[in-house]
Amino acid sequence: MQKLILSSELLQQMRGIELTSMSRRNFLILSGLFGALAPTGVLAKGSKALPDLESVDWAEVLRGFSVDTLNGLAAFAVPGLDPFSKRQKLTVQGFGGVDNGAGPFMSVALDISAPFDPNLSLLLITALAAMRDRIIARIFKYHGRAGVIGKFQYQHQKEMLDRVDQAFFNWLSSSAPKQGLPLTLFSATLLNLISAVINPRSVKQGFFQGFASLSWRQKARVFMLLEAKPEKLVKLIWGDTQSPVGRLIVGNLRFLPGALLQLACSASYVEPPLLIDFTDLSLIARPPGWDFAGYQIDDTGPRLKPVDGWDDFMGYFEGRTEVKDA
Amino acid sequence: MRDVIVIGAGGGGPVVAKELAEQGLDVLLLEGGRRNENTDQNYTHYEGLDGNRITGITRNGPSDPNQQAWFREVGQNAFIWDAAGVGGTTQAYFGNCPRSQPGAFVGFAGDGYQYDDAHLFPFTYEELLPYYRWVEKTLPVQTAAMGTKEALFYQGCQAIGLPLNATKDIVVDSFRPNENAILQPQGNAGKTTNSELLRFPQAQGCTFCGYCSIGCNLPKGAPRNLKAKRSTHNSYVPMALTADLWSDAGKAITLMPDAKVISIVTDSSSMFGQPKASGVRWRNTLTGEQFEERAKVVVLAAGSIESPRIWLNSNLPNPNGWVGKGLTDHAMDWVTGVFDEPVEGFKGAAAGARADFPGRGCLDQVALGPAFYAFSLAFSDSGIRGQYTNGRSRRSIYGKWDGPSGRVLGRELKQVMGQFQHATSILVITDDDVEEQNRIELSDLVADQQGPVARIKLAKRKRSKRTLANREFLANKSAEILRAAGAKKVLRLDWPGMLLHMQSSMRMGLSEADSVLDENAQSRWVEGLYVADNSALANGCGGSNPTLTTQALATRTAEKIMQTHFGAKPWVGTREPLSSVDESVTEAVLSRGIF
């Protein structure tokens, strides 16, 4: 296994990040990580009982959380008629990125592009969690009137969040197998946090929360903010650009937004691995992206596959097959 | 002890290895990535599998597909398109082999155009010509055939008054079929889509499949050295592995894939008071074991990112601070034209036609599959078209194309992709200046088992005035050509950093103050250490695709090594080279079981 070794300065600084229980609670809500637990049923509505977190399969919860966000991105890049496109209020006739399996495809690609290190996931998420109180207060102020966050004011709800927080960070720090980390989770968390800044109503529970709940124009605004001036954004939200952790976030912000958009477009037109028969590398069916683009494949044989050549040879320009020195 | 250890089996390393093996030296060729064998069976043309730059077999990563790709710190919106494995990035290149623009060399008489005069090659263009001819014969380089898309491009060029260049050298603004390291179609190739009729020997050379960017294993059934595209995996490496069979004095090289170099070992016993390269330490990426071998000469050819990284991780001298600095990348851009009629933009050689502009750079017409094409349309530094401009001024985003430059996303992307068969694109390859700010350095945050990873810094919007002006000129010229060819819609993307051509990060130069290598490509501060990849180039070759110049320079470097360290005489220009498709090479490749 290829290993990534984080600098001691970076690790030292990460250990030095002091997250108050309030900031950790806020982060869990704003990032959508708390809301992602809703489908597991552990956050039963109206119950004052503390959740049973023993049974939570965090890997599965986070995978669903990340893929939902990435599907929201796929619908943004290439809208179709799927629920994510409908949610963003921009549907376009024909297949969309979501139909082509772009969300799961992106998740795999993102994670294999970053070396695995158990510390890296913890570091990135901890760094994101260290949002400035001023920003959180702004979102909360709005949300106090309009959404989910305002409801988290009673002691038992705070205790519930504290328990989720403890279970989540314990799992993140443990040596448990962690698929979908670190870049997918970081990307999804980042998109959702910025979505909360742009539209506090995006903080919800269950599906279509965070980035996936925004309109197409709001999604564009998320990227406008991310692409504009990473240093400014990091200073605004996290308040620190010069420390190793601050630099790590700035570096990621300079690179990641573009990479996510490009990957979403590419993944919308690629052959989904599910359509490939790996026993003979033929296609089980025509990939929707290829169909839509009118990309031709060899369908003359018993199995569909990419062509070995085209019949487009027209000769040589002016019949010249070789040239000499000037 | 070996005679020579070459680090990196990409575009340049195998050239040195083959030339020295032909002379009878004992050469070890180390490659960090995999060796792709039996490509008839093991290679696919799926963009999501082998074409995938993150998970595919030509990615920059280890052999084991379950391991993560090798990490680099990239502090900006950029895409690095380099490949690990035997053949390096030539596995996925387009085979374009133009010679450099002559104005990039010292001693050029001048033609009225402006070049990067402060960073010229430290010898004349005329001196490199025999090495160009040698490589052009060895690969071999041939004039590209024409298909529908090329005919359209030539029509556009003629319509705006560009003359044809019917030579190998770039003299004036002109267009021409590319000189490509691709065997041109013979037999059924280019004439049928029936895969049964496209097997070797009924089909020979380029079958017009359009998958150059994924890698070439066609025609199926052809011996390794007769595959159409002349990546070093198909040309120089098979020759180097069989040098004892086709050369009287030859000695086959030892090729070691999955060998990721940790450091260059030096002795301090040089007669000049300098350290002397004496060996290489590496790690097997499959087993984790570490090895060290000694050699009389070490050749660094790991690419423009990894070569400076290895140098810096080896703690070798860097007195003027130029190790890793001066990276040129041709400040690439992308212009797409959509036509009323199908233009077969994804068929044939990935880049069969070009236009050259001395002092400005060049344009390549490019074919891509749908996933790469969608990627290219979403890749921009100007924000999302119609939504935001990412701080770009109005002057920067408007030109002879339609609307502002920017990412094509959402509804518009679907519209453009729906006309995929009606589109063709032009890659802008800028003659960019060598600048200190564009560089490779070591990350102080993250490392892997080979030491700190590379950090890439490229100040895209703060390039020199000449670089930025050249880029705008070429983007507008692309739009003119497409429009003149009949395009109904022209889109300019304003790509951020597309690191596909990377040069000059370990540059040779006239001045000791701003170069790492002397005129023989030997390190100024470590005796017996040479550099033979794109990083050794003095500049961006005037905007010409760099591989041929790197290979010509690597041939010259091999000669210099033989002369300086092994007392031999030069051979280029004294006899004809053997072509990698010569029958004797084919026999040698088959008898040694290289597939």
Boltz contact constraints between the chains, C-beta under 6 A:
constraints:
  - contact:
      token1: [A, 2]
      token2: [B, 67]
      max_distance: 6.0
  - contact:
      token1: [A, 2]
      token2: [B, 68]
      max_distance: 6.0
  - contact:
      token1: [A, 4]
      token2: [B, 446]
      max_distance: 6.0
  - contact:
      token1: [A, 4]
      token2: [B, 448]
      max_distance: 6.0
  - contact:
      token1: [A, 5]
      token2: [B, 447]
      max_distance: 6.0
  - contact:
      token1: [A, 6]
      token2: [B, 446]
      max_distance: 6.0
  - contact:
      token1: [A, 7]
      token2: [B, 444]
      max_distance: 6.0
  - contact:
      token1: [A, 7]
      token2: [B, 445]
      max_distance: 6.0
  - contact:
      token1: [A, 10]
      token2: [B, 445]
      max_distance: 6.0
  - contact:
      token1: [A, 77]
      token2: [B, 409]
      max_distance: 6.0
  - contact:
      token1: [A, 78]
      token2: [B, 414]
      max_distance: 6.0
  - contact:
      token1: [A, 79]
      token2: [B, 410]
      max_distance: 6.0
  - contact:
      token1: [A, 92]
      token2: [B, 411]
      max_distance: 6.0
  - contact:
      token1: [A, 92]
      token2: [B, 414]
      max_distance: 6.0
  - contact:
      token1: [A, 109]
      token2: [B, 54]
      max_distance: 6.0
  - contact:
      token1: [A, 112]
      token2: [B, 54]
      max_distance: 6.0
  - contact:
      token1: [A, 112]
      token2: [B, 55]
      max_distance: 6.0
  - contact:
      token1: [A, 112]
      token2: [B, 68]
      max_distance: 6.0
  - contact:
      token1: [A, 113]
      token2: [B, 54]
      max_distance: 6.0
  - contact:
      token1: [A, 113]
      token2: [B, 69]
      max_distance: 6.0
  - contact:
      token1: [A, 115]
      token2: [B, 68]
      max_distance: 6.0
  - contact:
      token1: [A, 115]
      token2: [B, 71]
      max_distance: 6.0
  - contact:
      token1: [A, 116]
      token2: [B, 68]
      max_distance: 6.0
  - contact:
      token1: [A, 220]
      token2: [B, 384]
      max_distance: 6.0
  - contact:
      token1: [A, 220]
      token2: [B, 387]
      max_distance: 6.0
  - contact:
      token1: [A, 224]
      token2: [B, 388]
      max_distance: 6.0
  - contact:
      token1: [A, 227]
      token2: [B, 390]
      max_distance: 6.0
  - contact:
      token1: [A, 244]
      token2: [B, 445]
      max_distance: 6.0
  - contact:
      token1: [A, 251]
      token2: [B, 75]
      max_distance: 6.0
  - contact:
      token1: [A, 254]
      token2: [B, 75]
      max_distance: 6.0
  - contact:
      token1: [A, 254]
      token2: [B, 76]
      max_distance: 6.0
  - contact:
      token1: [A, 255]
      token2: [B, 74]
      max_distance: 6.0
  - contact:
      token1: [A, 258]
      token2: [B, 77]
      max_distance: 6.0
  - contact:
      token1: [A, 261]
      token2: [B, 378]
      max_distance: 6.0
  - contact:
      token1: [A, 262]
      token2: [B, 375]
      max_distance: 6.0
  - contact:
      token1: [A, 262]
      token2: [B, 378]
      max_distance: 6.0
  - contact:
      token1: [A, 262]
      token2: [B, 379]
      max_distance: 6.0
  - contact:
      token1: [A, 265]
      token2: [B, 374]
      max_distance: 6.0
  - contact:
      token1: [A, 265]
      token2: [B, 375]
      max_distance: 6.0
  - contact:
      token1: [A, 265]
      token2: [B, 378]
      max_distance: 6.0
  - contact:
      token1: [A, 266]
      token2: [B, 371]
      max_distance: 6.0
  - contact:
      token1: [A, 266]
      token2: [B, 374]
      max_distance: 6.0
  - contact:
      token1: [A, 266]
      token2: [B, 375]
      max_distance: 6.0
  - contact:
      token1: [A, 269]
      token2: [B, 370]
      max_distance: 6.0
  - contact:
      token1: [A, 269]
      token2: [B, 371]
      max_distance: 6.0
  - contact:
      token1: [A, 269]
      token2: [B, 374]
      max_distance: 6.0
  - contact:
      token1: [A, 270]
      token2: [B, 47]
      max_distance: 6.0
  - contact:
      token1: [A, 270]
      token2: [B, 48]
      max_distance: 6.0
  - contact:
      token1: [A, 270]
      token2: [B, 371]
      max_distance: 6.0
  - contact:
      token1: [A, 271]
      token2: [B, 46]
      max_distance: 6.0
  - contact:
      token1: [A, 271]
      token2: [B, 48]
      max_distance: 6.0
  - contact:
      token1: [A, 281]
      token2: [B, 44]
      max_distance: 6.0
  - contact:
      token1: [A, 289]
      token2: [B, 370]
      max_distance: 6.0
  - contact:
      token1: [A, 293]
      token2: [B, 370]
      max_distance: 6.0
  - contact:
      token1: [A, 293]
      token2: [B, 417]
      max_distance: 6.0
  - contact:
      token1: [A, 293]
      token2: [B, 420]
      max_distance: 6.0
  - contact:
      token1: [A, 294]
      token2: [B, 420]
      max_distance: 6.0
  - contact:
      token1: [A, 294]
      token2: [B, 421]
      max_distance: 6.0
  - contact:
      token1: [A, 295]
      token2: [B, 370]
      max_distance: 6.0
  - contact:
      token1: [A, 306]
      token2: [B, 45]
      max_distance: 6.0
  - contact:
      token1: [A, 307]
      token2: [B, 193]
      max_distance: 6.0
  - contact:
      token1: [A, 308]
      token2: [B, 195]
      max_distance: 6.0
  - contact:
      token1: [A, 308]
      token2: [B, 198]
      max_distance: 6.0
  - contact:
      token1: [A, 308]
      token2: [B, 207]
      max_distance: 6.0
  - contact:
      token1: [A, 309]
      token2: [B, 198]
      max_distance: 6.0
  - contact:
      token1: [A, 309]
      token2: [B, 207]
      max_distance: 6.0
  - contact:
      token1: [A, 309]
      token2: [B, 208]
      max_distance: 6.0
  - contact:
      token1: [A, 309]
      token2: [B, 209]
      max_distance: 6.0
  - contact:
      token1: [A, 310]
      token2: [B, 193]
      max_distance: 6.0
  - contact:
      token1: [A, 310]
      token2: [B, 208]
      max_distance: 6.0
  - contact:
      token1: [A, 310]
      token2: [B, 347]
      max_distance: 6.0
  - contact:
      token1: [A, 311]
      token2: [B, 191]
      max_distance: 6.0
  - contact:
      token1: [A, 311]
      token2: [B, 192]
      max_distance: 6.0
  - contact:
      token1: [A, 311]
      token2: [B, 193]
      max_distance: 6.0
  - contact:
      token1: [A, 312]
      token2: [B, 147]
      max_distance: 6.0
  - contact:
      token1: [A, 312]
      token2: [B, 148]
      max_distance: 6.0
  - contact:
      token1: [A, 312]
      token2: [B, 208]
      max_distance: 6.0
  - contact:
      token1: [A, 312]
      token2: [B, 344]
      max_distance: 6.0
  - contact:
      token1: [A, 312]
      token2: [B, 347]
      max_distance: 6.0
  - contact:
      token1: [A, 312]
      token2: [B, 348]
      max_distance: 6.0
  - contact:
      token1: [A, 313]
      token2: [B, 145]
      max_distance: 6.0
  - contact:
      token1: [A, 313]
      token2: [B, 185]
      max_distance: 6.0
  - contact:
      token1: [A, 313]
      token2: [B, 190]
      max_distance: 6.0
  - contact:
      token1: [A, 313]
      token2: [B, 191]
      max_distance: 6.0
  - contact:
      token1: [A, 313]
      token2: [B, 208]
      max_distance: 6.0
  - contact:
      token1: [A, 314]
      token2: [B, 146]
      max_distance: 6.0
  - contact:
      token1: [A, 314]
      token2: [B, 147]
      max_distance: 6.0
  - contact:
      token1: [A, 316]
      token2: [B, 145]
      max_distance: 6.0
  - contact:
      token1: [A, 316]
      token2: [B, 146]
      max_distance: 6.0
  - contact:
      token1: [A, 317]
      token2: [B, 146]
      max_distance: 6.0
  - contact:
      token1: [A, 317]
      token2: [B, 154]
      max_distance: 6.0
  - contact:
      token1: [A, 317]
      token2: [B, 177]
      max_distance: 6.0
  - contact:
      token1: [A, 321]
      token2: [B, 143]
      max_distance: 6.0
  - contact:
      token1: [A, 322]
      token2: [B, 143]
      max_distance: 6.0
  - contact:
      token1: [A, 323]
      token2: [B, 143]
      max_distance: 6.0
  - contact:
      token1: [A, 323]
      token2: [B, 166]
      max_distance: 6.0
  - contact:
      token1: [A, 323]
      token2: [B, 167]
      max_distance: 6.0
  - contact:
      token1: [A, 323]
      token2: [B, 168]
      max_distance: 6.0
  - contact:
      token1: [A, 325]
      token2: [B, 168]
      max_distance: 6.0
  - contact:
      token1: [A, 326]
      token2: [B, 167]
      max_distance: 6.0
  - contact:
      token1: [A, 326]
      token2: [B, 169]
      max_distance: 6.0
  - contact:
      token1: [A, 326]
      token2: [B, 171]
      max_distance: 6.0
